[in-house]
Structure formats: structure tokens, C-alpha cells
């Protein structure tokens, strides 16, 4: 059985953080209801590359911040950040080409 101090240090903080983020998202959604959006203008490959770069960099930074807070600070696993950094690069190496390929197929099919 897991000791109570381990539960409070390893399990409770991620659960509470997830609950707070979820409640903040619900509150934001309730305050500003979705509007009917007009179809966006067709973006070129340059705009897609900019969108992709911003998404990848910000997502990778948030991923590393989560690992830093929950694994390094709370769980005291100091090797987790290096493992997460390399694992994130491996996931990007897989996901990024697939995302570009999907966009290419969508543009080619006229969607």
C-alpha cells in the first residue's frame, strides 16, 4: 500500500491541478458562449508553417513545465525532465510529419 505522504505528494497535486484547469475552462465557456463563425479565408503554406511553429513551441514548453512541476518538484524525480525532453522530441519527430501530411492531403482534396 502506498504511504499517505506519497499520496499527498504524488497523486493529489495533479488531480487538484486538473480539476482547477477544468473548472476554469468551464467558467470561461459559460462567460463567452460560442459564436457562429464565418468560414476563415484560405491560408497559405506560410501561415500554416507559422501556426505549426507556434503550436509546437508553445505545446512543448507547456509539456516541459508540467513535467518540471509534477515530476521534478513534487515527486523529486530529477531525471524526469531530461527523459521528457527527449521523449517529447521523439513524439514531435513522429507527429509533425504526420500533421503536415494530413494538411497536404486536406488541401489537395479541396477541403
Secondary structure in CASP SS format (residue, H / E / C, confidence):
PFRMAT SS
TARGET T0000
AUTHOR 0000-0000-0000
METHOD secondary structure of the structure
MODEL  1
X C 1.00
X C 1.00
X C 1.00
X H 1.00
X H 1.00
X H 1.00
X H 1.00
X H 1.00
X H 1.00
X H 1.00
X H 1.00
X H 1.00
X H 1.00
X H 1.00
X H 1.00
X H 1.00
X H 1.00
X H 1.00
X H 1.00
X H 1.00
X H 1.00
X H 1.00
X H 1.00
X H 1.00
X H 1.00
X H 1.00
X H 1.00
X H 1.00
X H 1.00
X H 1.00
X H 1.00
X C 1.00
X C 1.00
X C 1.00
X C 1.00
X C 1.00
X C 1.00
X C 1.00
X C 1.00
X C 1.00
X C 1.00
X C 1.00
X C 1.00
X C 1.00
X H 1.00
X H 1.00
X H 1.00
X H 1.00
X H 1.00
X H 1.00
X H 1.00
X H 1.00
X H 1.00
X H 1.00
X H 1.00
X H 1.00
X H 1.00
X H 1.00
X H 1.00
X H 1.00
X H 1.00
X H 1.00
X H 1.00
X H 1.00
X H 1.00
X H 1.00
X H 1.00
X H 1.00
X H 1.00
X H 1.00
X H 1.00
X H 1.00
X H 1.00
X H 1.00
X C 1.00
X C 1.00
X C 1.00
X C 1.00
X C 1.00
X H 1.00
X H 1.00
X H 1.00
X H 1.00
X H 1.00
X H 1.00
X H 1.00
X H 1.00
X H 1.00
X H 1.00
X H 1.00
X H 1.00
X H 1.00
X H 1.00
X H 1.00
X H 1.00
X H 1.00
X H 1.00
X H 1.00
X H 1.00
X H 1.00
X H 1.00
X H 1.00
X H 1.00
X H 1.00
X H 1.00
X H 1.00
X H 1.00
X H 1.00
X H 1.00
X C 1.00
X C 1.00
END
